[in-house]
């Protein structure tokens, strides 16, 4: 339940990411036991570091939105991390097709 509320709060903010990032999406949300900390995995079509920096700059606002939506004694801290699984999948596809330029 908490993960779905977090997704509901963060998703609209993703649309405000700088255009250079392309499409930015949440790939996973991990909620720690006791709800003290939340890790949000994010992927971006381009410039993932820029997207993460943008989200980091909005952390305080996101926690405030989370506090107003939840009735918990304390609001969990939010951490963002890169999800590079798409890049790894692309690299594996290129390797399987024999098109990986980095292996030459």
N, CA, C and O atoms as CSV, one atom per row, in Angstrom:
chain,resi,resn,atom,element,x,y,z
A,1,UNK,N,N,0.806,-1.185,0.000
A,1,UNK,CA,C,0.000,0.000,0.000
A,1,UNK,C,C,0.861,1.266,0.000
A,1,UNK,O,O,0.617,2.186,-0.780
A,2,UNK,N,N,1.856,1.308,0.866
A,2,UNK,CA,C,2.710,2.488,0.940
A,2,UNK,C,C,3.430,2.727,-0.385
A,2,UNK,O,O,3.558,3.866,-0.833
A,3,UNK,N,N,3.895,1.657,-1.003
A,3,UNK,CA,C,4.587,1.793,-2.290
A,3,UNK,C,C,3.671,2.403,-3.342
A,3,UNK,O,O,4.120,3.223,-4.143
A,4,UNK,N,N,2.405,2.024,-3.358
A,4,UNK,CA,C,1.483,2.580,-4.355
A,4,UNK,C,C,1.194,4.052,-4.087
A,4,UNK,O,O,1.021,4.825,-5.029
A,5,UNK,N,N,1.140,4.451,-2.824
A,5,UNK,CA,C,0.938,5.861,-2.488
A,5,UNK,C,C,2.161,6.671,-2.909
A,5,UNK,O,O,2.027,7.777,-3.432
A,6,UNK,N,N,3.335,6.127,-2.684
A,6,UNK,CA,C,4.570,6.814,-3.076
A,6,UNK,C,C,4.622,6.975,-4.589
A,6,UNK,O,O,4.974,8.042,-5.093
A,7,UNK,N,N,4.277,5.928,-5.305
A,7,UNK,CA,C,4.257,5.993,-6.773
A,7,UNK,C,C,3.264,7.066,-7.230
A,7,UNK,O,O,3.556,7.837,-8.145
A,8,UNK,N,N,2.115,7.112,-6.605
A,8,UNK,CA,C,1.075,8.090,-6.939
A,8,UNK,C,C,1.567,9.530,-6.722
A,8,UNK,O,O,1.190,10.435,-7.467
A,9,UNK,N,N,2.395,9.733,-5.718
A,9,UNK,CA,C,2.910,11.069,-5.408
A,9,UNK,C,C,4.069,11.448,-6.335
A,9,UNK,O,O,4.145,12.585,-6.801
A,10,UNK,N,N,4.961,10.505,-6.599
A,10,UNK,CA,C,6.167,10.811,-7.378
A,10,UNK,C,C,5.896,10.864,-8.880
A,10,UNK,O,O,6.513,11.659,-9.588
A,11,UNK,N,N,4.996,10.041,-9.368
A,11,UNK,CA,C,4.751,9.952,-10.817
A,11,UNK,C,C,4.484,11.305,-11.483
A,11,UNK,O,O,5.077,11.581,-12.525
A,12,UNK,N,N,3.622,12.157,-10.931
A,12,UNK,CA,C,3.406,13.455,-11.590
A,12,UNK,C,C,4.663,14.337,-11.612
A,12,UNK,O,O,4.848,15.131,-12.534
A,13,UNK,N,N,5.508,14.197,-10.618
A,13,UNK,CA,C,6.739,14.983,-10.547
A,13,UNK,C,C,7.715,14.534,-11.641
A,13,UNK,O,O,8.493,15.345,-12.144
A,14,UNK,N,N,7.677,13.261,-12.009
A,14,UNK,CA,C,8.553,12.752,-13.069
A,14,UNK,C,C,8.301,13.476,-14.389
A,14,UNK,O,O,9.221,13.658,-15.187
A,15,UNK,N,N,7.068,13.884,-14.616
A,15,UNK,CA,C,6.736,14.603,-15.854
A,15,UNK,C,C,7.382,15.982,-15.905
A,15,UNK,O,O,7.464,16.595,-16.970
A,16,UNK,N,N,7.843,16.472,-14.744
A,16,UNK,CA,C,8.493,17.780,-14.674
A,16,UNK,C,C,10.013,17.693,-14.830
A,16,UNK,O,O,10.701,18.714,-14.810
A,17,UNK,N,N,10.529,16.487,-14.984
A,17,UNK,CA,C,11.976,16.326,-15.171
A,17,UNK,C,C,12.411,17.106,-16.415
A,17,UNK,O,O,11.617,17.296,-17.336
A,18,UNK,N,N,13.656,17.552,-16.445
A,18,UNK,CA,C,14.150,18.284,-17.610
A,18,UNK,C,C,13.932,17.480,-18.897
A,18,UNK,O,O,14.099,16.261,-18.900
A,19,UNK,N,N,13.566,18.146,-19.965
A,19,UNK,CA,C,13.311,17.460,-21.242
A,19,UNK,C,C,14.500,16.632,-21.734
A,19,UNK,O,O,14.312,15.638,-22.435
A,20,UNK,N,N,15.714,17.031,-21.374
A,20,UNK,CA,C,16.908,16.298,-21.809
A,20,UNK,C,C,16.917,14.864,-21.287
A,20,UNK,O,O,17.624,14.015,-21.829
A,21,UNK,N,N,16.137,14.584,-20.239
A,21,UNK,CA,C,16.103,13.240,-19.653
A,21,UNK,C,C,15.262,12.271,-20.479
A,21,UNK,O,O,15.400,11.056,-20.337
A,22,UNK,N,N,14.409,12.786,-21.320
A,22,UNK,CA,C,13.502,11.915,-22.054
A,22,UNK,C,C,12.437,11.386,-21.113
A,22,UNK,O,O,12.041,12.066,-20.167
A,23,UNK,N,N,11.983,10.191,-21.371
A,23,UNK,CA,C,10.958,9.580,-20.516
A,23,UNK,C,C,11.623,9.044,-19.258
A,23,UNK,O,O,12.596,8.294,-19.328
A,24,UNK,N,N,11.086,9.437,-18.108
A,24,UNK,CA,C,11.608,8.999,-16.811
A,24,UNK,C,C,10.519,8.171,-16.140
A,24,UNK,O,O,9.350,8.558,-16.136
A,25,UNK,N,N,10.906,7.029,-15.571
A,25,UNK,CA,C,9.897,6.182,-14.938
A,25,UNK,C,C,10.423,5.533,-13.666
A,25,UNK,O,O,11.628,5.381,-13.468
A,26,UNK,N,N,9.486,5.161,-12.822
A,26,UNK,CA,C,9.787,4.430,-11.592
A,26,UNK,C,C,9.750,2.947,-11.961
A,26,UNK,O,O,8.766,2.466,-12.525
A,27,UNK,N,N,10.823,2.230,-11.642
A,27,UNK,CA,C,10.848,0.806,-11.961
A,27,UNK,C,C,10.609,-0.071,-10.739
A,27,UNK,O,O,10.156,-1.209,-10.860
A,28,UNK,N,N,10.915,0.464,-9.567
A,28,UNK,CA,C,10.728,-0.331,-8.351
A,28,UNK,C,C,10.689,0.594,-7.146
A,28,UNK,O,O,11.344,1.635,-7.126
A,29,UNK,N,N,9.914,0.204,-6.143
A,29,UNK,CA,C,9.882,0.926,-4.877
A,29,UNK,C,C,10.054,-0.102,-3.772
A,29,UNK,O,O,9.269,-1.043,-3.653
A,30,UNK,N,N,11.093,0.091,-2.962
A,30,UNK,CA,C,11.348,-0.787,-1.818
A,30,UNK,C,C,11.052,-0.020,-0.549
A,30,UNK,O,O,11.580,1.072,-0.338
A,31,UNK,N,N,10.210,-0.589,0.295
A,31,UNK,CA,C,9.876,0.026,1.569
A,31,UNK,C,C,10.526,-0.805,2.668
A,31,UNK,O,O,10.305,-2.012,2.761
A,32,UNK,N,N,11.332,-0.147,3.501
A,32,UNK,CA,C,12.015,-0.843,4.593
A,32,UNK,C,C,11.009,-1.239,5.670
A,32,UNK,O,O,9.952,-0.625,5.816
A,33,UNK,N,N,11.364,-2.271,6.412
A,33,UNK,CA,C,10.530,-2.661,7.544
A,33,UNK,C,C,10.390,-1.469,8.476
A,33,UNK,O,O,11.343,-0.718,8.687
A,34,UNK,N,N,9.237,-1.306,9.014
A,34,UNK,CA,C,8.994,-0.197,9.918
A,34,UNK,C,C,8.723,1.108,9.193
A,34,UNK,O,O,8.483,2.136,9.827
A,35,UNK,N,N,8.761,1.074,7.866
A,35,UNK,CA,C,8.443,2.232,7.019
A,35,UNK,C,C,9.370,3.425,7.250
A,35,UNK,O,O,8.969,4.564,7.012
A,36,UNK,N,N,10.582,3.190,7.703
A,36,UNK,CA,C,11.497,4.293,7.975
A,36,UNK,C,C,12.179,4.850,6.735
A,36,UNK,O,O,12.551,6.023,6.705
A,37,UNK,N,N,12.344,4.025,5.721
A,37,UNK,CA,C,13.061,4.461,4.530
A,37,UNK,C,C,12.446,3.820,3.286
A,37,UNK,O,O,11.981,2.681,3.312
A,38,UNK,N,N,12.460,4.577,2.215
A,38,UNK,CA,C,11.939,4.105,0.936
A,38,UNK,C,C,13.012,4.316,-0.120
A,38,UNK,O,O,13.595,5.397,-0.203
A,39,UNK,N,N,13.280,3.291,-0.931
A,39,UNK,CA,C,14.211,3.404,-2.052
A,39,UNK,C,C,13.416,3.317,-3.341
A,39,UNK,O,O,12.684,2.357,-3.582
A,40,UNK,N,N,13.578,4.345,-4.162
A,40,UNK,CA,C,12.856,4.414,-5.426
A,40,UNK,C,C,13.858,4.246,-6.561
A,40,UNK,O,O,14.760,5.066,-6.730
A,41,UNK,N,N,13.695,3.181,-7.335
A,41,UNK,CA,C,14.552,2.948,-8.500
A,41,UNK,C,C,13.938,3.658,-9.701
A,41,UNK,O,O,12.742,3.546,-9.968
A,42,UNK,N,N,14.794,4.396,-10.422
A,42,UNK,CA,C,14.330,5.235,-11.515
A,42,UNK,C,C,15.136,4.921,-12.770
A,42,UNK,O,O,16.341,4.678,-12.701
A,43,UNK,N,N,14.465,4.928,-13.912
A,43,UNK,CA,C,15.161,4.795,-15.188
A,43,UNK,C,C,14.789,5.993,-16.051
A,43,UNK,O,O,13.738,6.608,-15.871
A,44,UNK,N,N,15.666,6.307,-16.986
A,44,UNK,CA,C,15.407,7.413,-17.915
A,44,UNK,C,C,15.910,7.024,-19.292
A,44,UNK,O,O,16.887,6.288,-19.432
A,45,UNK,N,N,15.233,7.526,-20.292
A,45,UNK,CA,C,15.618,7.256,-21.669
A,45,UNK,C,C,16.998,7.835,-21.959
A,45,UNK,O,O,17.814,7.213,-22.640
A,46,UNK,N,N,17.249,9.036,-21.434
A,46,UNK,CA,C,18.544,9.708,-21.585
A,46,UNK,C,C,18.858,10.426,-20.276
A,46,UNK,O,O,17.950,10.715,-19.497
A,47,UNK,N,N,20.093,10.709,-20.035
A,47,UNK,CA,C,20.559,11.533,-18.914
A,47,UNK,C,C,19.925,11.179,-17.567
A,47,UNK,O,O,19.272,12.005,-16.931
A,48,UNK,N,N,20.134,9.946,-17.160
A,48,UNK,CA,C,19.594,9.463,-15.894
A,48,UNK,C,C,20.128,10.260,-14.706
A,48,UNK,O,O,19.403,10.507,-13.742
A,49,UNK,N,N,21.397,10.662,-14.777
A,49,UNK,CA,C,21.988,11.436,-13.679
A,49,UNK,C,C,21.257,12.760,-13.486
A,49,UNK,O,O,21.060,13.202,-12.354
A,50,UNK,N,N,20.858,13.388,-14.575
A,50,UNK,CA,C,20.116,14.653,-14.502
A,50,UNK,C,C,18.751,14.429,-13.859
A,50,UNK,O,O,18.302,15.238,-13.046
A,51,UNK,N,N,18.100,13.340,-14.220
A,51,UNK,CA,C,16.795,13.013,-13.638
A,51,UNK,C,C,16.921,12.769,-12.139
A,51,UNK,O,O,16.090,13.237,-11.361
A,52,UNK,N,N,17.963,12.033,-11.728
A,52,UNK,CA,C,18.162,11.772,-10.307
A,52,UNK,C,C,18.456,13.057,-9.546
A,52,UNK,O,O,17.945,13.253,-8.443
A,53,UNK,N,N,19.265,13.926,-10.115
A,53,UNK,CA,C,19.570,15.205,-9.464
A,53,UNK,C,C,18.288,16.033,-9.301
A,53,UNK,O,O,18.082,16.670,-8.268
A,54,UNK,N,N,17.441,16.020,-10.316
A,54,UNK,CA,C,16.177,16.737,-10.244
A,54,UNK,C,C,15.318,16.183,-9.105
A,54,UNK,O,O,14.774,16.946,-8.307
A,55,UNK,N,N,15.201,14.862,-9.032
A,55,UNK,CA,C,14.385,14.248,-7.984
A,55,UNK,C,C,14.970,14.505,-6.599
A,55,UNK,O,O,14.232,14.753,-5.645
A,56,UNK,N,N,16.296,14.446,-6.489
A,56,UNK,CA,C,16.949,14.752,-5.209
A,56,UNK,C,C,16.608,16.173,-4.765
A,56,UNK,O,O,16.396,16.421,-3.578
A,57,UNK,N,N,16.555,17.097,-5.709
A,57,UNK,CA,C,16.253,18.491,-5.371
A,57,UNK,C,C,14.806,18.668,-4.914
A,57,UNK,O,O,14.478,19.678,-4.291
A,58,UNK,N,N,13.955,17.721,-5.210
A,58,UNK,CA,C,12.530,17.798,-4.848
A,58,UNK,C,C,12.178,16.919,-3.646
A,58,UNK,O,O,11.006,16.804,-3.287
A,59,UNK,N,N,13.189,16.298,-3.020
A,59,UNK,CA,C,12.949,15.358,-1.924
A,59,UNK,C,C,12.115,15.940,-0.787
A,59,UNK,O,O,11.166,15.310,-0.319
A,60,UNK,N,N,12.471,17.132,-0.351
A,60,UNK,CA,C,11.765,17.745,0.781
A,60,UNK,C,C,10.278,17.930,0.441
A,60,UNK,O,O,9.402,17.629,1.252
A,61,UNK,N,N,10.020,18.423,-0.750
A,61,UNK,CA,C,8.643,18.614,-1.207
A,61,UNK,C,C,7.899,17.278,-1.279
A,61,UNK,O,O,6.740,17.186,-0.873
A,62,UNK,N,N,8.568,16.245,-1.797
A,62,UNK,CA,C,7.941,14.926,-1.911
A,62,UNK,C,C,7.614,14.342,-0.538
A,62,UNK,O,O,6.556,13.741,-0.352
A,63,UNK,N,N,8.520,14.520,0.418
A,63,UNK,CA,C,8.240,14.037,1.783
A,63,UNK,C,C,7.056,14.777,2.378
A,63,UNK,O,O,6.238,14.176,3.075
A,64,UNK,N,N,6.951,16.076,2.112
A,64,UNK,CA,C,5.807,16.851,2.597
A,64,UNK,C,C,4.501,16.344,2.004
A,64,UNK,O,O,3.490,16.237,2.698
A,65,UNK,N,N,4.534,16.035,0.716
A,65,UNK,CA,C,3.344,15.495,0.053
A,65,UNK,C,C,2.989,14.124,0.632
A,65,UNK,O,O,1.816,13.791,0.798
A,66,UNK,N,N,4.005,13.351,0.929
A,66,UNK,CA,C,3.796,12.030,1.514
A,66,UNK,C,C,3.193,12.153,2.911
A,66,UNK,O,O,2.287,11.400,3.269
A,67,UNK,N,N,3.694,13.097,3.695
A,67,UNK,CA,C,3.182,13.319,5.056
A,67,UNK,C,C,1.707,13.707,5.032
A,67,UNK,O,O,0.934,13.260,5.880
A,68,UNK,N,N,1.316,14.529,4.072
A,68,UNK,CA,C,-0.081,14.965,4.009
A,68,UNK,C,C,-1.015,13.838,3.550
A,68,UNK,O,O,-2.218,13.877,3.809
A,69,UNK,N,N,-0.459,12.853,2.880
A,69,UNK,CA,C,-1.263,11.760,2.334
A,69,UNK,C,C,-1.381,10.574,3.302
A,69,UNK,O,O,-2.352,9.818,3.253
A,70,UNK,N,N,-0.387,10.423,4.175
A,70,UNK,CA,C,-0.328,9.255,5.058
A,70,UNK,C,C,-0.623,9.631,6.503
A,70,UNK,O,O,-0.481,10.786,6.906
A,71,UNK,N,N,-1.029,8.649,7.257
A,71,UNK,CA,C,-1.232,8.874,8.689
A,71,UNK,C,C,-0.247,8.008,9.471
A,71,UNK,O,O,-0.637,7.168,10.282
A,72,UNK,N,N,1.037,8.235,9.206
A,72,UNK,CA,C,2.091,7.526,9.925
A,72,UNK,C,C,2.672,8.445,10.992
A,72,UNK,O,O,2.628,9.669,10.870
A,73,UNK,N,N,3.222,7.828,12.046
A,73,UNK,CA,C,3.858,8.631,13.091
A,73,UNK,C,C,5.037,9.429,12.554
A,73,UNK,O,O,5.220,10.598,12.894
A,74,UNK,N,N,5.827,8.785,11.718
A,74,UNK,CA,C,6.939,9.501,11.090
A,74,UNK,C,C,6.943,9.198,9.594
A,74,UNK,O,O,6.594,8.100,9.159
A,75,UNK,N,N,7.341,10.187,8.836
A,75,UNK,CA,C,7.350,10.059,7.378
A,75,UNK,C,C,8.666,9.414,6.965
A,75,UNK,O,O,9.728,9.834,7.424
A,76,UNK,N,N,8.614,8.402,6.107
A,76,UNK,CA,C,9.858,7.744,5.689
A,76,UNK,C,C,10.761,8.681,4.887
A,76,UNK,O,O,10.293,9.573,4.180
A,77,UNK,N,N,12.059,8.453,5.017
A,77,UNK,CA,C,12.993,9.169,4.159
A,77,UNK,C,C,12.918,8.524,2.776
A,77,UNK,O,O,12.607,7.341,2.642
A,78,UNK,N,N,13.205,9.319,1.762
A,78,UNK,CA,C,13.121,8.831,0.390
A,78,UNK,C,C,14.508,8.880,-0.231
A,78,UNK,O,O,15.191,9.902,-0.165
A,79,UNK,N,N,14.917,7.779,-0.827
A,79,UNK,CA,C,16.182,7.721,-1.545
A,79,UNK,C,C,15.926,7.306,-2.985
A,79,UNK,O,O,15.052,6.484,-3.261
A,80,UNK,N,N,16.693,7.881,-3.896
A,80,UNK,CA,C,16.555,7.542,-5.311
A,80,UNK,C,C,17.815,6.839,-5.783
A,80,UNK,O,O,18.920,7.179,-5.360
A,81,UNK,N,N,17.650,5.865,-6.652
A,81,UNK,CA,C,18.802,5.178,-7.233
A,81,UNK,C,C,18.534,4.866,-8.694
A,81,UNK,O,O,17.389,4.785,-9.139
A,82,UNK,N,N,19.626,4.695,-9.423
A,82,UNK,CA,C,19.536,4.400,-10.854
A,82,UNK,C,C,19.123,2.954,-11.078
A,82,UNK,O,O,19.591,2.044,-10.394
A,83,UNK,N,N,18.258,2.765,-12.027
A,83,UNK,CA,C,17.944,1.412,-12.485
A,83,UNK,C,C,18.569,1.275,-13.867
A,83,UNK,O,O,18.090,1.854,-14.842
A,84,UNK,N,N,19.629,0.513,-13.933
A,84,UNK,CA,C,20.361,0.348,-15.188
A,84,UNK,C,C,20.001,-0.953,-15.905
A,84,UNK,O,O,20.683,-1.348,-16.850
A,85,UNK,N,N,18.939,-1.616,-15.462
A,85,UNK,CA,C,18.588,-2.910,-16.049
A,85,UNK,C,C,18.270,-2.793,-17.537
A,85,UNK,O,O,18.564,-3.714,-18.298
A,86,UNK,N,N,17.676,-1.681,-17.967
A,86,UNK,CA,C,17.386,-1.495,-19.393
A,86,UNK,C,C,18.657,-1.417,-20.212
A,86,UNK,O,O,18.740,-1.999,-21.293
A,87,UNK,N,N,19.659,-0.692,-19.698
A,87,UNK,CA,C,20.943,-0.590,-20.399
A,87,UNK,C,C,21.623,-1.951,-20.475
A,87,UNK,O,O,22.195,-2.311,-21.504
A,88,UNK,N,N,21.558,-2.703,-19.379
A,88,UNK,CA,C,22.158,-4.045,-19.386
A,88,UNK,C,C,21.455,-4.945,-20.384
A,88,UNK,O,O,22.099,-5.724,-21.087
A,89,UNK,N,N,20.128,-4.840,-20.449
A,89,UNK,CA,C,19.372,-5.637,-21.402
A,89,UNK,C,C,19.742,-5.292,-22.840
A,89,UNK,O,O,19.879,-6.176,-23.686
A,90,UNK,N,N,19.903,-3.984,-23.112
A,90,UNK,CA,C,20.313,-3.561,-24.457
A,90,UNK,C,C,21.687,-4.110,-24.802
A,90,UNK,O,O,21.914,-4.565,-25.923
A,91,UNK,N,N,22.599,-4.068,-23.846
A,91,UNK,CA,C,23.961,-4.558,-24.093
A,91,UNK,C,C,23.949,-6.060,-24.368
A,91,UNK,O,O,24.656,-6.539,-25.254
A,92,UNK,N,N,23.151,-6.793,-23.614
A,92,UNK,CA,C,23.046,-8.241,-23.835
A,92,UNK,C,C,22.486,-8.520,-25.225
A,92,UNK,O,O,22.968,-9.404,-25.934
A,93,UNK,N,N,21.459,-7.754,-25.608
A,93,UNK,CA,C,20.906,-7.915,-26.970
A,93,UNK,C,C,21.975,-7.683,-28.021
A,93,UNK,O,O,22.081,-8.447,-28.980
A,94,UNK,N,N,22.786,-6.613,-27.846
A,94,UNK,CA,C,23.838,-6.313,-28.821
A,94,UNK,C,C,24.884,-7.425,-28.845
A,94,UNK,O,O,25.376,-7.794,-29.912
A,95,UNK,N,N,25.223,-7.957,-27.677
A,95,UNK,CA,C,26.191,-9.053,-27.616
A,95,UNK,C,C,25.662,-10.286,-28.352
A,95,UNK,O,O,26.393,-10.936,-29.098
A,96,UNK,N,N,24.401,-10.592,-28.133
A,96,UNK,CA,C,23.806,-11.758,-28.777
A,96,UNK,C,C,23.721,-11.593,-30.289
A,96,UNK,O,O,23.782,-12.571,-31.035
A,97,UNK,N,N,23.582,-10.353,-30.732
A,97,UNK,CA,C,23.505,-10.084,-32.164
A,97,UNK,C,C,24.895,-9.852,-32.782
A,97,UNK,O,O,25.031,-9.718,-33.998
A,98,UNK,N,N,25.915,-9.807,-31.925
A,98,UNK,CA,C,27.278,-9.586,-32.415
A,98,UNK,C,C,27.558,-8.149,-32.779
A,98,UNK,O,O,28.496,-7.874,-33.528
A,99,UNK,N,N,26.754,-7.211,-32.258
A,99,UNK,CA,C,26.904,-5.800,-32.606
A,99,UNK,C,C,27.540,-4.963,-31.509
A,99,UNK,O,O,27.529,-3.736,-31.611
A,100,UNK,N,N,28.089,-5.561,-30.476
A,100,UNK,CA,C,28.631,-4.783,-29.367
A,100,UNK,C,C,29.972,-4.170,-29.756
A,100,UNK,O,O,30.959,-4.886,-29.921
A,101,UNK,N,N,30.009,-2.854,-29.901
A,101,UNK,CA,C,31.213,-2.136,-30.317
A,101,UNK,C,C,32.263,-2.107,-29.205
A,101,UNK,O,O,33.451,-1.977,-29.496
A,102,UNK,N,N,31.853,-2.226,-27.939
A,102,UNK,CA,C,32.810,-2.109,-26.839
A,102,UNK,C,C,33.693,-3.344,-26.705
A,102,UNK,O,O,34.750,-3.285,-26.076
A,103,UNK,N,N,33.270,-4.461,-27.291
A,103,UNK,CA,C,34.069,-5.691,-27.161
A,103,UNK,C,C,35.163,-5.791,-28.214
A,103,UNK,O,O,35.928,-6.756,-28.207
A,104,UNK,N,N,35.257,-4.837,-29.104
A,104,UNK,CA,C,36.254,-4.896,-30.199
A,104,UNK,C,C,37.521,-4.209,-29.837
A,104,UNK,O,O,38.453,-4.169,-30.641
